[in-house]
Amino acid sequence: MSQPLDPEELEATAPDAPAEISPALSLGAVHLTVSDLDASLVYYRETIGLDVLESDGGVARLGTNGRELLVLVEEAGARPAPGYTGLYHFALLLPQRTDLARWLAHAARERVPLVGLSDHFVSEAIYLSDPDGHGIEIYWDRPREGWQGLVAERLTTEPLDVASLLGELRDPESEPFDGLPGGTMMGHVHLKVASIPETIAFFRDGLGFALMAQLGLQAAFLAAGGYHHHFGANTWESAGATPAPPGAASLRHATILLPDAAERDRVLDRVVQHGYAVDDSTVRDPSGNALVLAF
């Protein structure tokens, strides 16, 4: 069986389970190990369009309008580690379709290598990889009223209508690009995991996310508050795999932002009650992917 070319390739339904984690949560910064911080900063600033909020001592914090979205930690000699569990991609959510069009026009002019361009019914998305092989999605959501309650039956992957998207702009060839807009958020994080059933049990039963859609033993999508997904997980490259070894350019942790300390503590207690280990405010899924619960 060939592997899907795009991250959310899905034609499946799933039971709609009520989420027990706060619907007011959001995702915070994703922390990554990189091999060459200077090269990564050039890429994320000039190609992706993030601002460098702070850089010191081999650690850089990036985002937009003061909002931290990405933290890069340099480890000289780190190499990509395909075939392990870890990050499939992190996804930057743009406020408007015109923002996505503007980014695509910029990428076309600069001949930025892309991995894929997809229409997922709930969203339109562009995929690429950074110099260390970390996957990136840049996307916008279609209006929620158009897909609310339809995620399980309609989440899919179709080719992106590039002409329609660029049609949002008066002149794509001259449209200025000054970086990602200030309202950019970390929309979701997609993980490479060893087992879909174990991953669902952790996110749904442990953390309290709702299972929004599932593709058998290949992929699952989970969310709070009726969103299409805050976390994706797949086994396309990682079925039965272990975490990347030390020294790899890999995911350090993703961040879940909860409304307050009481909600964070409630979720951590629930995780422990379901038999998962907690280290301060950090939990790990059964595939070793670390999540920090913050507020």
Helices and strands as residue ranges (DSSP letters): E 26-27, E 30-34, H 37-42, I 43-48, E 51-56, E 59-64, E 67-74, E 86-94, H 97-109, E 116-119, E 123-129, E 135-141, G 144-146, H 151-154, E 158-159, H 162-166, E 185-192, H 196-200, I 201-207, E 210-215, E 219-223, E 231-234, E 251-257, H 261-273, E 278-279, E 282-284, E 290-294
